[in-house]
Amino acid sequence: MKKLQVLGPGCPKCVELAKRTEEAARAAGGDYEMEKVSDLSKIMAFGVMVTPALAVDGEVKMVGQVPSVAEIKKIIS
């Protein structure tokens, strides 16, 4: 099971990234666990200074943008 983590305090971009990530995970059809990380100390522990960010299995894959569902699907596959 892949663990998807959307890192962000809950801003509109963070909410949109979470929505698109859920949609991409459903479309990819794999076994995914999704977590929203809003605690700033936890976000900084990933080395992320700009949100939103997307981590897959604890590895940051994307920072500071909201890619399309298709792009997210490529990132998580």
NUVEX-510612 format. One record per residue (C-alpha): residue number from 1; x, y, z; residue in three letters. Coordinates in Angstrom, 3 decimals. Layout:
N
<marro NUM,<X,Y,Z>,"Ala">
...
//
This chain:
77
<marro 1,<0.000,0.000,0.000>,"Met">
<marro 2,<1.335,3.417,-0.959>,"Lys">
<marro 3,<1.053,6.229,1.556>,"Lys">
<marro 4,<0.134,9.591,0.025>,"Leu">
<marro 5,<0.632,12.683,2.168>,"Gln">
<marro 6,<-0.594,16.155,1.263>,"Val">
<marro 7,<1.479,18.659,3.225>,"Leu">
<marro 8,<-0.085,22.038,3.900>,"Gly">
<marro 9,<-1.829,24.141,6.533>,"Pro">
<marro 10,<-5.241,23.989,4.844>,"Gly">
<marro 11,<-5.006,26.858,2.374>,"Cys">
<marro 12,<-7.138,26.738,-0.803>,"Pro">
<marro 13,<-4.227,25.299,-2.839>,"Lys">
<marro 14,<-3.691,22.606,-0.193>,"Cys">
<marro 15,<-7.368,21.668,-0.265>,"Val">
<marro 16,<-7.297,21.502,-4.079>,"Glu">
<marro 17,<-4.149,19.327,-4.064>,"Leu">
<marro 18,<-5.809,16.931,-1.597>,"Ala">
<marro 19,<-8.915,16.722,-3.799>,"Lys">
<marro 20,<-6.889,16.083,-6.965>,"Arg">
<marro 21,<-4.658,13.542,-5.201>,"Thr">
<marro 22,<-7.691,11.557,-4.022>,"Glu">
<marro 23,<-9.100,11.648,-7.551>,"Glu">
<marro 24,<-5.769,10.519,-9.050>,"Ala">
<marro 25,<-5.460,7.670,-6.531>,"Ala">
<marro 26,<-8.969,6.425,-7.392>,"Arg">
<marro 27,<-8.187,6.673,-11.119>,"Ala">
<marro 28,<-4.885,4.818,-10.689>,"Ala">
<marro 29,<-6.787,2.010,-8.998>,"Gly">
<marro 30,<-3.983,0.996,-6.650>,"Gly">
<marro 31,<-4.000,0.474,-2.916>,"Asp">
<marro 32,<-3.456,3.907,-1.343>,"Tyr">
<marro 33,<-3.657,5.429,2.103>,"Glu">
<marro 34,<-4.088,9.207,2.135>,"Met">
<marro 35,<-3.096,11.554,4.938>,"Glu">
<marro 36,<-3.359,15.334,5.211>,"Lys">
<marro 37,<-0.459,16.775,7.209>,"Val">
<marro 38,<-1.200,20.280,8.503>,"Ser">
<marro 39,<1.139,20.459,11.522>,"Asp">
<marro 40,<3.899,22.911,10.526>,"Leu">
<marro 41,<6.601,21.090,12.511>,"Ser">
<marro 42,<5.751,17.838,10.712>,"Lys">
<marro 43,<5.752,19.623,7.338>,"Ile">
<marro 44,<9.156,21.152,8.097>,"Met">
<marro 45,<10.460,17.706,9.117>,"Ala">
<marro 46,<10.017,16.738,5.454>,"Phe">
<marro 47,<12.274,19.676,4.521>,"Gly">
<marro 48,<9.344,21.485,2.919>,"Val">
<marro 49,<9.319,25.283,3.200>,"Met">
<marro 50,<6.672,26.003,0.521>,"Val">
<marro 51,<3.231,24.407,0.501>,"Thr">
<marro 52,<1.344,22.613,-0.775>,"Pro">
<marro 53,<3.531,19.555,-1.178>,"Ala">
<marro 54,<2.912,15.911,-1.997>,"Leu">
<marro 55,<4.866,13.025,-0.483>,"Ala">
<marro 56,<4.644,9.400,-1.593>,"Val">
<marro 57,<5.804,6.812,0.959>,"Asp">
<marro 58,<7.534,9.568,2.944>,"Gly">
<marro 59,<9.441,11.002,-0.046>,"Glu">
<marro 60,<8.526,14.510,-1.206>,"Val">
<marro 61,<7.651,14.390,-4.909>,"Lys">
<marro 62,<6.201,17.858,-5.563>,"Met">
<marro 63,<6.401,21.249,-3.807>,"Val">
<marro 64,<4.667,24.598,-4.211>,"Gly">
<marro 65,<2.216,23.746,-6.978>,"Gln">
<marro 66,<-1.071,22.034,-7.724>,"Val">
<marro 67,<-0.524,19.729,-10.701>,"Pro">
<marro 68,<-3.347,18.251,-12.755>,"Ser">
<marro 69,<-4.955,14.936,-11.811>,"Val">
<marro 70,<-3.098,13.302,-14.738>,"Ala">
<marro 71,<0.264,14.642,-13.499>,"Glu">
<marro 72,<-0.439,13.444,-9.945>,"Ile">
<marro 73,<-1.382,10.028,-11.296>,"Lys">
<marro 74,<2.077,9.810,-12.955>,"Lys">
<marro 75,<3.773,10.903,-9.710>,"Ile">
<marro 76,<2.036,8.281,-7.568>,"Ile">
<marro 77,<2.213,5.387,-10.036>,"Ser">
//
